[in-house]
Amino acid sequence: MDNMPQVRLFIVINNQYGFVIPNYNHDLVIRETIVDLIAFNLPIIIVDDGSTNVTQAVLTAINDDFQLVTLIRREKNGGKGAAVQTGLQAAIDLGWSHSIQVDADGQHDLNDVQRLIEQSKLAPKALISGHPIYDGSISKGRYYGRFITHFWVYIETLSTEIKDSMCGFRIYPLAAYKQLIESSSLGFKMDFDIEVMVKLSWLDVKVKFVKTKVHYPEDGVSHFHVLEDNMLISIMHTKLFFGMLLRLPVLLKRKFTG
């Protein structure tokens, strides 16, 4: 992972929440997203994951225009997971207690940010995730493909607690995340969202969901590569399955003792 430059220090008194936004060549709606998030008066970390000059210029202008924004640049594109991990590490270094992950392509309903935060404050040790409600903008292949991952996640956790492991609209309890990365590696691409949720569940971090609308913009840019990413996710599920077998006694005890 690339070395991170110095970031601005934010003085956080009672509120240790902040946003982390991974961005790779999403320049169409990112300013609109930032404007909407500024209303929450929370610090925002944008991680530029090796974007083109056009996107870099847009992000530089945003960084200059909004005091709450910190822009971190990765020299080379490493994947969504690598960008999120860079942002979460920066949040830990800044002393945040919780990080709100938001995608940069405008698919998330930011009206639900407050609902996620409220749930997080009720259960501060839990991972809070959006539970997507899709409209007609989602492709059939993407929609039905998610059920394959849902099936494997149920097996890997021996639980149906995780309703959706692929939504990138979530709040991480950073103490638990820090504990996880000190003992385990995580995927750098589209496998990250799934893997980090399963592995946090193995650490007995509760996962709670908030229903939220998800819309895929017509002019949105997708970085999901059907062959490459599905192969990567399949390999990840294989590793998680064997990881589950190693933890089987603990998971079974947890399942039947509550």
Phi and psi in degrees as GROMACS dihedral restraints (atoms count N, CA, C in turn):
[ dihedral_restraints ]
;  ai    aj    ak    al  type     phi  dphi    fc
    3     4     5     6     1   -64.6    20    10
    4     5     6     7     1   150.8    20    10
    6     7     8     9     1   -67.3    20    10
    7     8     9    10     1   142.1    20    10
    9    10    11    12     1   -96.2    20    10
   10    11    12    13     1   138.3    20    10
   12    13    14    15     1   -72.6    20    10
   13    14    15    16     1   170.5    20    10
   15    16    17    18     1   -61.1    20    10
   16    17    18    19     1   142.2    20    10
   18    19    20    21     1  -117.9    20    10
   19    20    21    22     1   160.2    20    10
   21    22    23    24     1   -65.8    20    10
   22    23    24    25     1   147.2    20    10
   24    25    26    27     1   -96.0    20    10
   25    26    27    28     1   130.7    20    10
   27    28    29    30     1  -107.0    20    10
   28    29    30    31     1   136.4    20    10
   30    31    32    33     1   -86.7    20    10
   31    32    33    34     1   111.3    20    10
   33    34    35    36     1  -110.5    20    10
   34    35    36    37     1   116.7    20    10
   36    37    38    39     1   -95.7    20    10
   37    38    39    40     1   -68.7    20    10
   39    40    41    42     1  -107.5    20    10
   40    41    42    43     1   -12.6    20    10
   42    43    44    45     1  -120.2    20    10
   43    44    45    46     1   114.6    20    10
   45    46    47    48     1  -113.3    20    10
   46    47    48    49     1    26.1    20    10
   48    49    50    51     1   -94.6    20    10
   49    50    51    52     1   152.4    20    10
   51    52    53    54     1  -163.8    20    10
   52    53    54    55     1   166.8    20    10
   54    55    56    57     1  -100.6    20    10
   55    56    57    58     1   143.0    20    10
   57    58    59    60     1  -123.3    20    10
   58    59    60    61     1   124.1    20    10
   60    61    62    63     1  -124.4    20    10
   61    62    63    64     1   110.1    20    10
   63    64    65    66     1   -77.5    20    10
   64    65    66    67     1   139.6    20    10
   66    67    68    69     1  -141.2    20    10
   67    68    69    70     1   122.1    20    10
   69    70    71    72     1  -130.2    20    10
   70    71    72    73     1   100.6    20    10
   72    73    74    75     1    61.2    20    10
   73    74    75    76     1    31.5    20    10
   75    76    77    78     1  -102.4    20    10
   76    77    78    79     1    97.7    20    10
   78    79    80    81     1  -117.0    20    10
   79    80    81    82     1    -6.5    20    10
   81    82    83    84     1   -75.1    20    10
   82    83    84    85     1   -43.3    20    10
   84    85    86    87     1  -121.9    20    10
   85    86    87    88     1     8.0    20    10
   87    88    89    90     1   -66.4    20    10
   88    89    90    91     1   -37.7    20    10
   90    91    92    93     1   -64.7    20    10
   91    92    93    94     1   -42.4    20    10
   93    94    95    96     1   -61.0    20    10
   94    95    96    97     1   -40.2    20    10
   96    97    98    99     1   -62.2    20    10
   97    98    99   100     1   -45.6    20    10
   99   100   101   102     1   -63.4    20    10
  100   101   102   103     1   -42.4    20    10
  102   103   104   105     1   -58.1    20    10
  103   104   105   106     1   -43.0    20    10
  105   106   107   108     1   -65.0    20    10
  106   107   108   109     1   -38.3    20    10
  108   109   110   111     1   -75.3    20    10
  109   110   111   112     1   -28.8    20    10
  111   112   113   114     1   -57.6    20    10
  112   113   114   115     1   -28.9    20    10
  114   115   116   117     1   -60.5    20    10
  115   116   117   118     1   -21.7    20    10
  117   118   119   120     1   -84.7    20    10
  118   119   120   121     1    -6.6    20    10
  120   121   122   123     1    55.2    20    10
  121   122   123   124     1    42.7    20    10
  123   124   125   126     1  -120.3    20    10
  124   125   126   127     1   149.4    20    10
  126   127   128   129     1   -63.6    20    10
  127   128   129   130     1   150.2    20    10
  129   130   131   132     1  -129.8    20    10
  130   131   132   133     1   125.4    20    10
  132   133   134   135     1  -105.8    20    10
  133   134   135   136     1   121.8    20    10
  135   136   137   138     1  -104.9    20    10
  136   137   138   139     1   128.0    20    10
  138   139   140   141     1  -107.2    20    10
  139   140   141   142     1   110.5    20    10
  141   142   143   144     1   -83.1    20    10
  142   143   144   145     1   110.8    20    10
  144   145   146   147     1   -92.8    20    10
  145   146   147   148     1    59.9    20    10
  147   148   149   150     1    72.1    20    10
  148   149   150   151     1    40.4    20    10
  150   151   152   153     1   -71.7    20    10
  151   152   153   154     1   169.2    20    10
  153   154   155   156     1   -71.3    20    10
  154   155   156   157     1   170.3    20    10
  156   157   158   159     1   -60.2    20    10
  157   158   159   160     1   -35.2    20    10
  159   160   161   162     1   -61.8    20    10
  160   161   162   163     1   -50.2    20    10
  162   163   164   165     1   -67.1    20    10
  163   164   165   166     1   -38.2    20    10
  165   166   167   168     1   -58.9    20    10
  166   167   168   169     1   -40.2    20    10
  168   169   170   171     1   -65.7    20    10
  169   170   171   172     1   -41.1    20    10
  171   172   173   174     1   -62.2    20    10
  172   173   174   175     1   -44.5    20    10
  174   175   176   177     1   -69.6    20    10
  175   176   177   178     1   -35.7    20    10
  177   178   179   180     1   -62.0    20    10
  178   179   180   181     1   -43.0    20    10
  180   181   182   183     1   -63.5    20    10
  181   182   183   184     1   -40.9    20    10
  183   184   185   186     1   -63.1    20    10
  184   185   186   187     1   -43.8    20    10
  186   187   188   189     1   -60.9    20    10
  187   188   189   190     1   -37.7    20    10
  189   190   191   192     1   -73.3    20    10
  190   191   192   193     1   -31.6    20    10
  192   193   194   195     1   -86.9    20    10
  193   194   195   196     1   -23.0    20    10
  195   196   197   198     1  -123.6    20    10
  196   197   198   199     1   116.6    20    10
  198   199   200   201     1   -63.9    20    10
  199   200   201   202     1   -29.0    20    10
  201   202   203   204     1   -75.6    20    10
  202   203   204   205     1    -8.6    20    10
  204   205   206   207     1   -95.2    20    10
  205   206   207   208     1   134.8    20    10
  207   208   209   210     1  -118.0    20    10
  208   209   210   211     1   125.6    20    10
  210   211   212   213     1  -102.9    20    10
  211   212   213   214     1   124.5    20    10
  213   214   215   216     1  -114.4    20    10
  214   215   216   217     1   129.3    20    10
  216   217   218   219     1  -107.6    20    10
  217   218   219   220     1   131.6    20    10
  219   220   221   222     1   -97.7    20    10
  220   221   222   223     1   130.9    20    10
  222   223   224   225     1   -65.1    20    10
  223   224   225   226     1   -36.7    20    10
  225   226   227   228     1  -122.3    20    10
  226   227   228   229     1   148.1    20    10
  228   229   230   231     1   -67.6    20    10
  229   230   231   232     1   123.6    20    10
  231   232   233   234     1  -113.3    20    10
  232   233   234   235     1   -12.1    20    10
  234   235   236   237     1   112.0    20    10
  235   236   237   238     1   161.4    20    10
  237   238   239   240     1   -56.8    20    10
  238   239   240   241     1   -45.2    20    10
  240   241   242   243     1   -61.4    20    10
  241   242   243   244     1   -41.3    20    10
  243   244   245   246     1   -63.5    20    10
  244   245   246   247     1   -41.0    20    10
  246   247   248   249     1   -66.3    20    10
  247   248   249   250     1   -43.1    20    10
  249   250   251   252     1   -63.7    20    10
  250   251   252   253     1   -42.3    20    10
  252   253   254   255     1   -63.3    20    10
  253   254   255   256     1   -38.1    20    10
  255   256   257   258     1   -60.1    20    10
  256   257   258   259     1   -45.1    20    10
  258   259   260   261     1   -66.6    20    10
  259   260   261   262     1   -41.1    20    10
  261   262   263   264     1   -66.7    20    10
  262   263   264   265     1   -37.4    20    10
  264   265   266   267     1   -65.1    20    10
  265   266   267   268     1   -39.8    20    10
  267   268   269   270     1   -62.2    20    10
  268   269   270   271     1   -39.9    20    10
  270   271   272   273     1   -63.5    20    10
  271   272   273   274     1   -40.7    20    10
  273   274   275   276     1   -62.2    20    10
  274   275   276   277     1   -45.6    20    10
  276   277   278   279     1   -61.7    20    10
  277   278   279   280     1   -30.0    20    10
  279   280   281   282     1   -84.3    20    10
  280   281   282   283     1    -4.5    20    10
  282   283   284   285     1    87.0    20    10
  283   284   285   286     1    15.3    20    10
  285   286   287   288     1   -67.6    20    10
  286   287   288   289     1   150.7    20    10
  288   289   290   291     1   -93.9    20    10
  289   290   291   292     1   -28.6    20    10
  291   292   293   294     1  -141.8    20    10
  292   293   294   295     1   143.7    20    10
  294   295   296   297     1  -124.0    20    10
  295   296   297   298     1   131.0    20    10
  297   298   299   300     1   -99.8    20    10
  298   299   300   301     1   110.8    20    10
  300   301   302   303     1   -85.2    20    10
  301   302   303   304     1   128.3    20    10
  303   304   305   306     1  -132.9    20    10
  304   305   306   307     1   133.9    20    10
  306   307   308   309     1   -74.7    20    10
  307   308   309   310     1   157.8    20    10
  309   310   311   312     1   -95.1    20    10
  310   311   312   313     1    -0.3    20    10
  312   313   314   315     1   -97.0    20    10
  313   314   315   316     1     6.0    20    10
  315   316   317   318     1    82.3    20    10
  316   317   318   319     1    12.1    20    10
  318   319   320   321     1   -80.9    20    10
  319   320   321   322     1   -19.5    20    10
  321   322   323   324     1   -90.1    20    10
  322   323   324   325     1   145.1    20    10
  324   325   326   327     1   -86.2    20    10
  325   326   327   328     1    99.4    20    10
  327   328   329   330     1   -69.6    20    10
  328   329   330   331     1    -9.3    20    10
  330   331   332   333     1   -64.5    20    10
  331   332   333   334     1   -18.1    20    10
  333   334   335   336     1   -94.1    20    10
  334   335   336   337     1     1.7    20    10
  336   337   338   339     1   -56.8    20    10
  337   338   339   340     1   -45.7    20    10
  339   340   341   342     1   -62.5    20    10
  340   341   342   343     1   -36.6    20    10
  342   343   344   345     1   -65.5    20    10
  343   344   345   346     1   -39.8    20    10
  345   346   347   348     1   -63.6    20    10
  346   347   348   349     1   -43.3    20    10
  348   349   350   351     1   -64.3    20    10
  349   350   351   352     1   -41.8    20    10
  351   352   353   354     1   -60.5    20    10
  352   353   354   355     1   -43.6    20    10
  354   355   356   357     1   -64.3    20    10
  355   356   357   358     1   -38.7    20    10
  357   358   359   360     1   -64.6    20    10
  358   359   360   361     1   -38.6    20    10
  360   361   362   363     1   -70.2    20    10
  361   362   363   364     1   -28.1    20    10
  363   364   365   366     1   -74.2    20    10
  364   365   366   367     1   -29.5    20    10
  366   367   368   369     1  -136.6    20    10
  367   368   369   370     1    73.7    20    10
  369   370   371   372     1   -64.9    20    10
  370   371   372   373     1   -19.1    20    10
  372   373   374   375     1   -90.7    20    10
  373   374   375   376     1    -3.5    20    10
  375   376   377   378     1   -91.1    20    10
  376   377   378   379     1   155.6    20    10
  378   379   380   381     1   -88.0    20    10
  379   380   381   382     1   122.3    20    10
  381   382   383   384     1  -104.4    20    10
  382   383   384   385     1   126.9    20    10
  384   385   386   387     1  -130.2    20    10
  385   386   387   388     1   149.1    20    10
  387   388   389   390     1   -68.4    20    10
  388   389   390   391     1   142.5    20    10
  390   391   392   393     1  -111.4    20    10
  391   392   393   394     1   102.0    20    10
  393   394   395   396     1   -63.2    20    10
  394   395   396   397     1   138.2    20    10
  396   397   398   399     1  -114.3    20    10
  397   398   399   400     1   111.3    20    10
  399   400   401   402     1   -90.9    20    10
  400   401   402   403     1   147.7    20    10
  402   403   404   405     1  -102.0    20    10
  403   404   405   406     1  -166.8    20    10
  405   406   407   408     1   -71.8    20    10
  406   407   408   409     1    -1.2    20    10
  408   409   410   411     1   -79.0    20    10
  409   410   411   412     1   -15.0    20    10
  411   412   413   414     1   -82.3    20    10
  412   413   414   415     1   138.8    20    10
  414   415   416   417     1   -73.1    20    10
  415   416   417   418     1   152.3    20    10
  417   418   419   420     1   -62.3    20    10
  418   419   420   421     1   -39.9    20    10
  420   421   422   423     1   -62.3    20    10
  421   422   423   424     1   -42.8    20    10
  423   424   425   426     1   -68.0    20    10
  424   425   426   427     1   -39.4    20    10
  426   427   428   429     1   -65.6    20    10
  427   428   429   430     1   -52.6    20    10
  429   430   431   432     1   -75.4    20    10
  430   431   432   433     1   -26.6    20    10
  432   433   434   435     1   -63.7    20    10
  433   434   435   436     1   -28.2    20    10
  435   436   437   438     1   -64.3    20    10
  436   437   438   439     1   -28.9    20    10
  438   439   440   441     1   -68.5    20    10
  439   440   441   442     1   -26.4    20    10
  441   442   443   444     1   -64.5    20    10
  442   443   444   445     1   -45.0    20    10
  444   445   446   447     1   -65.3    20    10
  445   446   447   448     1   -40.6    20    10
  447   448   449   450     1   -57.5    20    10
  448   449   450   451     1   -43.2    20    10
  450   451   452   453     1   -59.9    20    10
  451   452   453   454     1   -48.0    20    10
  453   454   455   456     1   -68.7    20    10
  454   455   456   457     1   -34.7    20    10
  456   457   458   459     1   -65.2    20    10
  457   458   459   460     1   -38.3    20    10
  459   460   461   462     1   -58.6    20    10
  460   461   462   463     1   -40.9    20    10
  462   463   464   465     1   -69.3    20    10
  463   464   465   466     1   -44.7    20    10
  465   466   467   468     1   -67.3    20    10
  466   467   468   469     1   -25.2    20    10
  468   469   470   471     1  -107.5    20    10
  469   470   471   472     1    -5.8    20    10
  471   472   473   474     1    51.9    20    10
  472   473   474   475     1    39.7    20    10
  474   475   476   477     1  -157.8    20    10
  475   476   477   478     1   152.6    20    10
  477   478   479   480     1  -103.7    20    10
  478   479   480   481     1    16.8    20    10
  480   481   482   483     1   -63.5    20    10
  481   482   483   484     1   -36.5    20    10
  483   484   485   486     1   -84.3    20    10
  484   485   486   487     1   103.6    20    10
  486   487   488   489     1   -78.5    20    10
  487   488   489   490     1   -30.4    20    10
  489   490   491   492     1  -157.1    20    10
  490   491   492   493     1   122.7    20    10
  492   493   494   495     1  -106.2    20    10
  493   494   495   496     1     4.4    20    10
  495   496   497   498     1  -109.8    20    10
  496   497   498   499     1    -5.7    20    10
  498   499   500   501     1   -76.0    20    10
  499   500   501   502     1   125.7    20    10
  501   502   503   504     1   -89.6    20    10
  502   503   504   505     1    17.4    20    10
  504   505   506   507     1  -108.5    20    10
  505   506   507   508     1    98.0    20    10
  507   508   509   510     1  -158.3    20    10
  508   509   510   511     1   165.4    20    10
  510   511   512   513     1  -119.6    20    10
  511   512   513   514     1   122.9    20    10
  513   514   515   516     1   -94.5    20    10
  514   515   516   517     1   131.7    20    10
  516   517   518   519     1   -77.6    20    10
  517   518   519   520     1   111.8    20    10
  519   520   521   522     1   -71.5    20    10
  520   521   522   523     1   -24.2    20    10
  522   523   524   525     1   -63.2    20    10
  523   524   525   526     1   -44.2    20    10
  525   526   527   528     1   -67.7    20    10
  526   527   528   529     1   -41.8    20    10
  528   529   530   531     1   -61.4    20    10
  529   530   531   532     1   -42.4    20    10
  531   532   533   534     1   -61.5    20    10
  532   533   534   535     1   -42.2    20    10
  534   535   536   537     1   -60.9    20    10
  535   536   537   538     1   -40.3    20    10
  537   538   539   540     1   -64.4    20    10
  538   539   540   541     1   -49.4    20    10
  540   541   542   543     1   -71.9    20    10
  541   542   543   544     1   -15.8    20    10
  543   544   545   546     1   -74.7    20    10
  544   545   546   547     1   -15.8    20    10
  546   547   548   549     1  -126.8    20    10
  547   548   549   550     1    -1.5    20    10
  549   550   551   552     1  -151.8    20    10
  550   551   552   553     1   146.4    20    10
  552   553   554   555     1   -93.5    20    10
  553   554   555   556     1   158.0    20    10
  555   556   557   558     1  -130.7    20    10
  556   557   558   559     1   154.7    20    10
  558   559   560   561     1   -66.3    20    10
  559   560   561   562     1   152.4    20    10
  561   562   563   564     1   -99.3    20    10
  562   563   564   565     1    -6.3    20    10
  564   565   566   567     1  -120.0    20    10
  565   566   567   568     1  -137.2    20    10
  567   568   569   570     1   -73.1    20    10
  568   569   570   571     1    -7.1    20    10
  570   571   572   573     1   -79.1    20    10
  571   572   573   574     1   -14.8    20    10
  573   574   575   576     1   -60.1    20    10
  574   575   576   577     1   -51.0    20    10
  576   577   578   579     1   -56.2    20    10
  577   578   579   580     1   -40.7    20    10
  579   580   581   582     1   -70.7    20    10
  580   581   582   583     1   -50.4    20    10
  582   583   584   585     1   -63.2    20    10
  583   584   585   586     1   -43.2    20    10
  585   586   587   588     1   -65.7    20    10
  586   587   588   589     1   -34.5    20    10
  588   589   590   591     1   -69.2    20    10
  589   590   591   592     1   -43.5    20    10
  591   592   593   594     1   -62.8    20    10
  592   593   594   595     1   -45.7    20    10
  594   595   596   597     1   -70.1    20    10
  595   596   597   598     1   -32.5    20    10
  597   598   599   600     1   -68.0    20    10
  598   599   600   601     1   -36.3    20    10
  600   601   602   603     1   -62.0    20    10
  601   602   603   604     1   -38.8    20    10
  603   604   605   606     1   -60.8    20    10
  604   605   606   607     1   -30.0    20    10
  606   607   608   609     1   -82.5    20    10
  607   608   609   610     1     8.6    20    10
  609   610   611   612     1    69.5    20    10
  610   611   612   613     1    28.4    20    10
  612   613   614   615     1   -82.4    20    10
  613   614   615   616     1   122.3    20    10
  615   616   617   618     1   -69.9    20    10
  616   617   618   619     1   145.2    20    10
  618   619   620   621     1  -117.3    20    10
  619   620   621   622     1   122.2    20    10
  621   622   623   624     1  -119.9    20    10
  622   623   624   625     1   149.1    20    10
  624   625   626   627     1  -122.5    20    10
  625   626   627   628     1   146.9    20    10
  627   628   629   630     1  -125.1    20    10
  628   629   630   631     1   122.2    20    10
  630   631   632   633     1   -64.1    20    10
  631   632   633   634     1   135.2    20    10
  633   634   635   636     1  -149.1    20    10
  634   635   636   637     1   143.0    20    10
  636   637   638   639     1   -75.4    20    10
  637   638   639   640     1   139.6    20    10
  639   640   641   642     1  -126.1    20    10
  640   641   642   643     1   129.7    20    10
  642   643   644   645     1  -129.0    20    10
  643   644   645   646     1   131.8    20    10
  645   646   647   648     1   -97.7    20    10
  646   647   648   649     1   109.7    20    10
  648   649   650   651     1   -60.3    20    10
  649   650   651   652     1   144.6    20    10
  651   652   653   654     1   -60.9    20    10
  652   653   654   655     1   -36.5    20    10
  654   655   656   657     1   -97.5    20    10
  655   656   657   658     1    15.6    20    10
  657   658   659   660     1   -71.1    20    10
  658   659   660   661     1   155.0    20    10
  660   661   662   663     1  -104.4    20    10
  661   662   663   664     1   122.4    20    10
  663   664   665   666     1  -103.7    20    10
  664   665   666   667     1   134.0    20    10
  666   667   668   669     1  -107.6    20    10
  667   668   669   670     1    16.7    20    10
  669   670   671   672     1   -84.2    20    10
  670   671   672   673     1   118.1    20    10
  672   673   674   675     1   -98.7    20    10
  673   674   675   676     1   112.9    20    10
  675   676   677   678     1   -53.8    20    10
  676   677   678   679     1   -52.7    20    10
  678   679   680   681     1   -71.8    20    10
  679   680   681   682     1   -52.8    20    10
  681   682   683   684     1   -63.4    20    10
  682   683   684   685     1   -48.6    20    10
  684   685   686   687     1   -73.1    20    10
  685   686   687   688     1   -36.2    20    10
  687   688   689   690     1   -65.2    20    10
  688   689   690   691     1   -37.0    20    10
  690   691   692   693     1   -64.7    20    10
  691   692   693   694     1   -43.5    20    10
  693   694   695   696     1   -62.1    20    10
  694   695   696   697     1   -43.1    20    10
  696   697   698   699     1   -67.6    20    10
  697   698   699   700     1   -36.1    20    10
  699   700   701   702     1   -63.9    20    10
  700   701   702   703     1   -43.0    20    10
  702   703   704   705     1   -62.9    20    10
  703   704   705   706     1   -41.5    20    10
  705   706   707   708     1   -60.7    20    10
  706   707   708   709     1   -44.8    20    10
  708   709   710   711     1   -63.3    20    10
  709   710   711   712     1   -35.7    20    10
  711   712   713   714     1   -62.3    20    10
  712   713   714   715     1   -45.9    20    10
  714   715   716   717     1   -64.4    20    10
  715   716   717   718     1   -40.9    20    10
  717   718   719   720     1   -66.9    20    10
  718   719   720   721     1   -35.5    20    10
  720   721   722   723     1   -60.6    20    10
  721   722   723   724     1   -47.6    20    10
  723   724   725   726     1   -69.7    20    10
  724   725   726   727     1   -31.1    20    10
  726   727   728   729     1   -64.1    20    10
  727   728   729   730     1   -37.2    20    10
  729   730   731   732     1   -63.3    20    10
  730   731   732   733     1   -41.1    20    10
  732   733   734   735     1   -61.3    20    10
  733   734   735   736     1   -38.7    20    10
  735   736   737   738     1   -65.6    20    10
  736   737   738   739     1   -28.9    20    10
  738   739   740   741     1  -100.7    20    10
  739   740   741   742     1     9.3    20    10
  741   742   743   744     1   -54.0    20    10
  742   743   744   745     1   -47.2    20    10
  744   745   746   747     1   -58.6    20    10
  745   746   747   748     1   -43.1    20    10
  747   748   749   750     1   -66.4    20    10
  748   749   750   751     1   -43.6    20    10
  750   751   752   753     1   -67.0    20    10
  751   752   753   754     1   -38.8    20    10
  753   754   755   756     1   -66.4    20    10
  754   755   756   757     1   -41.9    20    10
  756   757   758   759     1   -61.6    20    10
  757   758   759   760     1   -43.5    20    10
  759   760   761   762     1   -64.0    20    10
  760   761   762   763     1   -39.7    20    10
  762   763   764   765     1   -65.7    20    10
  763   764   765   766     1   -40.4    20    10
  765   766   767   768     1   -96.9    20    10
  766   767   768   769     1    -8.5    20    10
  768   769   770   771     1  -108.8    20    10
  769   770   771   772     1    -9.9    20    10
